[in-house]
Amino acid sequence: MNKINLKLLILLSLSALGCTLAEQTDDATTRLVLEKKADAKPMNVVFILSDDHRYDFMGFTGKVPFLKTPNMDKMALEGSHIQNAFVTTSLCSPSRASILTGQFSHRHQVIDNQSLVSDTSTFFPEYLQAAGYETAFFGKWHMGEHHADPRPGFDHWVSFRGQGQYYNPTLNINGKEIAYHDSTYVTDLLTEEATDWLGQRDPDKPFFAYLSHKGVHAEFYPAKRHQGEYETNEPSYPLTMFPENKNPDYNYEDVPNWVKNQRYSWHGVDYMYHNTIKFDEFYQRYTETLLSIDESIGKVLARLEESGQLDNTLVFYMGDNGFSFGEHGLIDKRHAYEESIRVPLLVYGGKDVIKSAKVKQMIQNIDIGPTILDMAGLKKPKNMDGESFYPMLKGETPEWRERIYYEYFWERPFPQTPTVHAVRTDKYKFIRYYGIWDINELYDLENDPMEMNNLIRSPEHQDLIKQLRADLFTWLDKTGGLAIPLKTDGKGARHDYGYRGTY
């Protein structure tokens, strides 16, 4: 019996004993218990994840006047828009691991795009399986192991290796690899696989579907039907993109040197991808690639409506991290500025369930697992750092966090971005850099949402800076994050070869 089936058998056996699920971790002193809530009515859930989609690039936000996303707009305007959604690490693999485990990256140890998921980690779909859910995964996994084999927690499996490719992909479908040709576009193919499964599943079981797209990951390649859609539209250049404009509101003197230096690098606007693409074309491709993601959402919603399943199904749409388009002269993610750490998060469906059209509290990717388990009528495992925001969707006002924390660990393939820790409240953000001789940052987000004026030298803010720094280290201490995780040359190694790596 393989390791995956053995773990599931243990969980199922424990489930049969009084509806209590338990897992013994490598730490013999830690025992995690998951119980069913009394009188809970399990909801079906579809979780749709995109890649590199920043929080404000959706039609209804008005950030990009020409961008049309009717299905995202529908989810936001007729469902619930989580207005302040954040990731704990703005990088593909760490963020995806945080979604599945409900843990900060220094706890699940997937700190970069090469690190493997620990064999002792339990993904929240495993608990759903043990509670009787039928589960399926479609798309990008991308957590260390560059293979597409089935992972724990899913009855039905459709995936590809590593980053995959936009056109003519090869999919692993329940252990069998199938190559596609004739200009098959990966977003369309994954959507078709997911909607087919939704139409064929066991009607007597609750279900969970995880549709994990490659789009809109750089380098951006839109579906052929969308190529040139926005060719005549000009991008909106952020106020911090061109310091030579001498904008009096932009305190360029107190921008960290590593940010200034990165302008002329792989992830900077003056030498983008080593000068292989221009900014305007980059911006155009991104917005055009988003169109197929929006269409995918529409097809999933249509399938659920046609089959009469939408009333008892909640559909999530989320990005795995944000993306910069010129802010502070940067592209890409990784850093702690708003456009990097904030993501779209929309919830739709569930007749008579969603009562709150706008959720303003700060939600993070570590909250996804606890929330979906809550929708299934299951209590949160004790080893999850996140909390359920399901009550907020139902119009309730539970006590909630007043600040969020962020971490990013230096990567050898991309040494231009240092290790970053940050703490953010509703009003302020403090960013601290590790291992470099540079300036830290403090921003008044309420009065300076574009993060143009670093207040780190401000005399009247010194007490606040000390308090936020203390809060940051208290969080690291309490969650076991004071040591930087280092990987050996072996399983989970941070590879030293090449200057590009994977991203």
C-alpha positions in Angstrom: 0.0 0.0 0.0 1.5 3.4 -1.0 2.0 6.2 1.5 -0.9 8.3 0.2 -3.4 5.5 0.5 -2.1 4.6 4.0 -2.6 8.1 5.3 -6.1 8.3 3.9 -7.0 4.9 5.4 -5.8 6.1 8.8 -7.9 9.3 8.5 -11.0 7.4 7.3 -10.6 4.9 10.2 -10.4 7.7 12.7 -13.4 9.4 11.1 -15.5 6.3 11.6 -14.7 6.4 15.4 -17.0 9.2 16.5 -16.3 11.6 13.6 -13.0 12.6 15.0 -10.0 12.9 12.6 -6.5 12.8 14.1 -3.0 13.0 12.8 0.2 12.3 14.6 3.0 14.5 13.3 6.8 13.9 13.6 6.6 15.9 16.8 5.4 13.3 19.3 4.1 16.0 21.6 1.8 17.4 19.0 -1.6 15.9 18.3 -4.1 17.5 15.9 -7.8 16.9 16.3 -10.5 17.7 13.8 -14.1 17.3 14.7 -17.4 17.8 13.0 -19.6 20.7 14.2 -23.0 19.9 15.6 -25.9 20.2 13.1 -23.6 21.3 10.3 -24.8 21.2 6.7 -21.8 20.6 4.4 -21.5 22.9 1.4 -20.0 22.0 -1.9 -16.9 24.1 -2.8 -15.1 25.0 -6.0 -11.8 26.8 -5.5 -10.4 28.5 -8.5 -6.8 29.8 -8.2 -5.0 31.9 -10.8 -1.3 32.8 -10.9 0.2 36.3 -10.6 -3.1 38.1 -10.6 -2.9 41.3 -8.6 -5.9 42.5 -6.6 -7.0 45.5 -8.7 -6.7 44.2 -12.3 -10.4 43.3 -12.5 -13.0 45.3 -14.5 -15.2 46.4 -11.6 -12.3 48.0 -9.8 -11.7 50.6 -12.6 -7.9 50.3 -12.2 -7.5 49.3 -15.9 -10.3 51.2 -17.8 -10.2 48.9 -20.8 -10.1 45.6 -19.1 -13.3 43.5 -19.3 -13.9 40.7 -16.7 -17.6 40.2 -16.7 -17.5 37.0 -14.7 -15.2 38.3 -12.0 -17.5 41.4 -11.9 -20.5 39.1 -11.4 -18.9 37.3 -8.5 -18.0 40.6 -6.8 -21.2 42.4 -7.4 -23.6 39.5 -6.8 -21.5 37.6 -4.3 -18.9 38.7 -1.9 -15.7 40.7 -2.5 -13.0 40.3 0.1 -11.5 43.7 -0.4 -8.3 43.2 1.7 -7.0 39.8 0.7 -3.3 39.1 1.2 -0.7 36.3 0.8 1.8 35.5 3.5 4.6 35.0 1.0 4.3 36.5 -2.5 5.7 33.5 -4.5 4.1 30.6 -6.3 5.1 27.6 -4.3 5.1 29.1 -0.8 1.7 30.6 -1.3 0.2 27.4 -2.7 1.5 25.5 0.2 0.1 28.0 2.6 -3.3 27.6 1.0 -3.3 23.8 1.3 -1.8 23.6 4.8 -3.1 26.8 6.4 0.4 27.6 7.6 3.0 30.3 7.2 5.9 29.4 4.9 8.4 29.2 7.8 6.2 26.5 9.3 5.4 24.4 6.2 9.0 25.0 5.0 8.1 25.5 1.3 10.1 28.8 1.3 10.9 29.0 -2.4 10.0 27.4 -5.7 12.4 24.4 -5.2 11.5 23.3 -1.7 9.5 20.2 -1.3 6.3 19.8 0.7 7.1 17.8 3.8 5.8 14.2 3.9 4.2 15.0 7.3 2.1 17.9 5.9 -1.6 17.4 5.7 -3.6 19.3 3.1 -7.1 20.4 4.0 -8.7 18.3 1.1 -7.5 15.2 3.0 -9.8 16.1 5.8 -12.6 16.7 3.3 -12.0 13.2 1.8 -12.2 11.6 5.2 -15.4 13.5 5.9 -17.0 11.9 2.8 -16.3 14.6 0.2 -15.5 13.7 -3.4 -12.4 15.7 -4.3 -10.6 16.7 -7.5 -7.6 18.7 -8.5 -7.0 20.4 -11.9 -3.9 22.2 -13.0 -0.7 23.7 -11.5 0.7 22.1 -8.4 4.2 23.5 -8.4 5.6 22.8 -5.0 9.1 21.6 -5.3 8.7 18.2 -7.0 8.8 18.8 -10.7 6.5 15.9 -11.6 2.8 15.7 -12.1 1.9 12.5 -10.1 -1.2 12.5 -8.0 -0.9 14.1 -4.5 -2.7 13.4 -1.2 -6.3 14.6 -0.8 -7.7 14.1 -4.2 -9.8 11.3 -5.7 -9.5 12.7 -9.2 -6.2 14.2 -10.5 -5.3 16.4 -13.5 -2.0 18.2 -13.4 1.3 19.0 -15.3 5.0 19.3 -14.4 6.4 22.4 -12.9 5.2 25.6 -14.5 3.7 23.8 -17.5 3.1 25.6 -20.8 0.3 27.7 -22.2 0.0 25.8 -25.6 0.0 22.0 -26.3 0.4 20.9 -22.7 1.0 17.4 -21.4 -1.4 16.4 -18.5 -1.1 13.7 -16.0 -4.7 12.4 -15.6 -5.0 10.0 -12.7 -1.4 8.7 -13.3 -1.5 8.6 -17.1 0.3 11.2 -19.2 -1.6 12.6 -22.2 0.0 15.0 -24.7 -2.3 17.6 -26.4 -1.7 19.2 -29.7 -3.5 21.4 -32.3 -2.8 24.6 -30.4 -4.6 23.4 -27.3 -4.7 26.2 -24.7 -4.0 25.1 -21.1 -6.6 27.4 -19.5 -9.4 26.1 -21.8 -8.3 22.5 -21.3 -8.2 22.6 -17.5 -11.6 24.3 -17.5 -13.1 21.6 -19.7 -11.7 18.9 -17.5 -13.1 20.6 -14.4 -16.6 21.2 -15.9 -16.8 17.7 -17.2 -16.0 16.3 -13.7 -18.6 18.6 -12.2 -21.1 17.1 -14.6 -20.2 13.5 -13.9 -19.6 13.3 -10.2 -21.5 11.3 -7.6 -24.7 13.3 -6.8 -25.0 11.7 -3.4 -21.7 13.1 -2.1 -20.6 16.6 -1.3 -17.7 17.7 -3.5 -14.6 19.9 -3.6 -13.0 20.9 -6.8 -9.6 22.8 -6.9 -9.1 24.4 -10.3 -5.5 25.8 -10.3 -4.6 27.7 -13.4 -1.2 28.4 -15.0 -2.5 31.8 -16.2 -1.6 34.6 -15.8 1.9 33.6 -15.0 4.7 35.3 -16.8 5.8 35.1 -19.5 2.2 35.9 -20.6 0.7 34.1 -23.6 -3.0 34.8 -24.2 -5.4 32.5 -26.0 -5.1 33.0 -29.7 -8.7 34.4 -29.8 -7.6 37.1 -27.4 -4.3 38.1 -29.0 -4.3 41.7 -30.0 -7.5 42.4 -28.1 -5.9 45.3 -26.2 -3.3 46.3 -28.8 -4.5 49.8 -29.1 -4.9 50.5 -25.4 -2.2 52.2 -23.4 -1.2 51.1 -19.9 -1.6 53.4 -16.9 1.9 54.1 -15.6 2.1 54.3 -11.8 3.3 57.5 -10.1 6.4 55.7 -8.7 7.5 54.2 -12.0 9.6 57.2 -13.2 11.5 59.0 -10.4 13.1 61.3 -13.0 9.7 63.0 -13.3 10.6 64.5 -9.9 7.1 64.0 -8.5 7.1 66.1 -5.3 4.9 63.5 -3.5 7.4 60.7 -4.2 10.2 60.5 -1.5 12.7 58.8 -3.8 15.6 59.6 -1.5 14.2 57.1 1.1 13.5 54.3 -1.3 15.8 51.4 -0.4 18.9 51.0 -2.6 18.0 47.4 -3.5 14.8 48.7 -5.1 16.6 51.5 -7.0 19.2 49.0 -8.2 16.6 46.5 -9.3 15.2 48.9 -11.9 18.0 47.7 -14.2 17.6 43.9 -13.7 15.5 40.9 -14.7 12.7 42.2 -12.5 13.0 45.9 -13.2 11.4 48.2 -15.8 14.6 49.3 -17.3 15.9 45.8 -18.2 12.8 43.6 -18.2 13.7 39.9 -18.6 17.1 41.1 -19.8 15.5 43.5 -22.3 13.6 40.8 -24.2 10.2 42.6 -24.0 9.0 46.2 -23.7 6.7 47.3 -20.8 3.7 48.2 -23.0 3.6 44.8 -24.7 4.1 43.1 -21.3 1.1 45.0 -19.9 -1.0 44.2 -23.0 -0.2 40.4 -22.9 -1.1 40.3 -19.2 -4.5 41.8 -19.6 -5.2 39.7 -22.7 -4.1 36.5 -20.8 -6.5 37.4 -18.0 -9.5 37.1 -20.4 -9.3 33.3 -20.6 -9.2 33.1 -16.8 -12.4 35.2 -16.6 -14.0 33.0 -19.3 -13.0 29.9 -17.2 -14.9 31.3 -14.2 -17.9 31.9 -16.3 -17.9 28.3 -17.6 -17.7 26.9 -14.1 -20.5 29.0 -12.9 -22.6 28.1 -15.9 -22.1 24.4 -15.4 -23.1 24.7 -11.7 -26.2 26.7 -12.7 -27.2 24.3 -15.5 -26.9 21.3 -13.1 -28.8 22.9 -10.3 -25.8 22.7 -8.0 -25.1 26.3 -7.4 -27.5 26.8 -4.6 -25.5 24.5 -2.4 -22.1 25.4 -3.8 -19.7 28.2 -2.9 -17.2 29.2 -5.6 -14.0 31.0 -4.7 -11.7 32.9 -7.0 -8.3 33.9 -5.8 -4.8 34.8 -7.0 -1.7 33.0 -5.6 0.2 36.3 -5.4 0.1 39.8 -6.8 2.3 41.4 -9.4 4.0 44.8 -10.0 3.6 46.8 -13.2 6.1 49.6 -12.7 5.5 50.5 -9.1 8.8 51.7 -7.6 10.4 50.7 -11.0 9.6 47.0 -10.4 7.8 44.1 -12.2 7.2 40.7 -10.7 6.3 40.0 -7.0 8.3 38.8 -3.9 8.5 42.2 -2.2 6.1 43.5 0.4 4.5 46.4 -1.5 0.7 46.3 -1.9 0.6 45.3 -5.5 2.8 42.2 -4.6 1.1 41.0 -1.5 -2.6 41.8 -2.3 -4.7 39.4 -4.4 -8.2 39.1 -5.7 -10.6 37.0 -3.6 -14.2 36.6 -4.6 -16.9 34.2 -3.3 -20.1 33.4 -5.1 -23.1 31.0 -4.9 -24.6 29.3 -2.0 -28.2 30.5 -2.0 -29.2 32.1 1.3 -25.6 31.7 2.6 -23.7 34.8 1.5 -25.0 37.9 3.2 -22.0 40.2 3.1 -21.3 41.8 -0.3 -18.0 43.4 0.9 -15.6 42.0 3.5 -13.2 44.7 4.7 -11.2 42.7 7.3 -7.7 41.5 6.3 -7.9 38.0 5.0 -4.9 35.9 4.1 -4.2 32.7 2.1 -3.7 30.8 5.3 -7.4 31.3 6.0 -8.7 29.4 2.9 -8.3 25.9 4.4 -10.0 26.7 7.7 -12.8 28.5 5.9 -13.5 25.6 3.5 -13.4 23.1 6.4 -15.8 25.3 8.2 -18.2 25.2 5.2 -17.9 21.4 5.4 -18.9 21.5 9.0 -15.4 20.6 10.3 -13.5 22.3 13.0 -10.1 23.8 12.2 -7.0 21.6 12.9 -4.9 23.0 15.7 -1.8 23.2 13.5 -3.3 25.7 11.1 -2.3 29.3 11.5 -5.3 30.7 9.6 -8.9 31.2 10.7 -12.2 30.8 9.1 -13.8 33.9 7.6 -17.0 32.0 6.7 -18.9 33.9 9.5 -18.1 37.1 7.7 -19.6 35.9 4.4 -22.8 35.1 6.4 -22.9 38.7 7.6 -21.6 38.0 11.1 -18.9 40.1 12.8 -16.6 37.9 14.7 -13.4 39.1 16.5 -10.7 39.3 13.9 -7.0 40.0 13.6 -5.8 43.6 13.7 -2.6 43.0 11.7 -1.1 40.6 9.2 2.4 39.4 8.7 4.5 38.8 5.6 7.8 37.0 4.9 9.9 36.3 1.9 13.3 34.5 1.9 16.2 35.4 -0.4 16.5 33.1 -3.4 19.8 32.4 -5.1 18.3 32.4 -8.7 17.0 35.9 -8.0 19.5 37.5 -5.6 18.4 41.1 -6.3 15.5 40.8 -3.8 16.5 40.4 -0.1 14.8 38.5 2.7 11.8 40.5 3.7 9.6 40.6 6.8 6.6 42.9 7.2 3.7 43.7 9.4 0.6 45.5 8.2 -2.3 47.1 10.0 -5.4 48.8 8.6 -3.3 52.0 8.6 0.4 51.3 8.6 2.9 48.9 7.1 6.4 48.3 8.5 8.9 46.5 6.2 12.2 45.1 7.5 15.0 43.8 5.3 17.5 41.2 6.5 21.1 40.6 5.5 21.7 43.9 3.6 22.9 47.3 4.6 19.9 49.3 3.6 16.9 51.3 4.8 13.7 49.9 6.2 10.3 51.3 5.4 7.1 52.6 7.1 4.1 53.7 5.1 0.9 55.4 6.2 -1.5 53.4 3.9 -4.5 55.5 4.8 -3.0 58.7 3.5 -0.4 57.2 1.2 -1.9 54.1 -0.6 0.7 54.2 -3.4 3.5 53.9 -0.8 5.3 57.0 -2.0 6.6 58.5 1.2 8.8 56.3 3.4 8.3 57.6 7.0 11.1 55.5 8.5 13.1 58.7 9.4 10.0 60.6 10.7 10.6 61.6 14.4 6.9 61.5 15.2 6.6 57.9 14.0 9.6 56.4 15.9 7.5 54.9 18.7 5.2 53.3 16.2 8.1 51.8 14.3 9.5 50.3 17.6 6.1 48.9 18.4 5.6 47.3 14.9 9.1 45.9 14.9 8.4 44.4 18.3 5.1 42.9 17.0 7.0 41.4 14.1 9.5 39.6 16.3 6.8 38.5 18.7 5.0 36.9 15.8 8.2 35.2 14.6 9.0 34.0 18.1 5.5 32.5 18.8 5.3 30.8 15.4 8.8 29.4 15.3 10.0 31.7 12.6 13.2 33.2 14.1 15.5 30.9 12.2 15.8 31.3 8.4 15.1 27.9 6.8 18.1 26.7 4.8 18.0 23.8 2.4 20.8 21.3 1.8 22.0 20.1 -1.6 19.5 17.2 -1.8 15.8 16.9 -1.3 14.4 20.3 -1.3 17.7 22.0 -2.3 17.9 25.6 -3.2 19.6 25.0 -6.5 22.7 27.1 -7.3 22.7 26.6 -11.0 21.7 29.3 -13.5 20.7 32.9 -13.1 17.1 32.5 -14.0 15.9 29.5 -12.0 12.1 29.0 -12.0 9.7 31.6 -11.0 
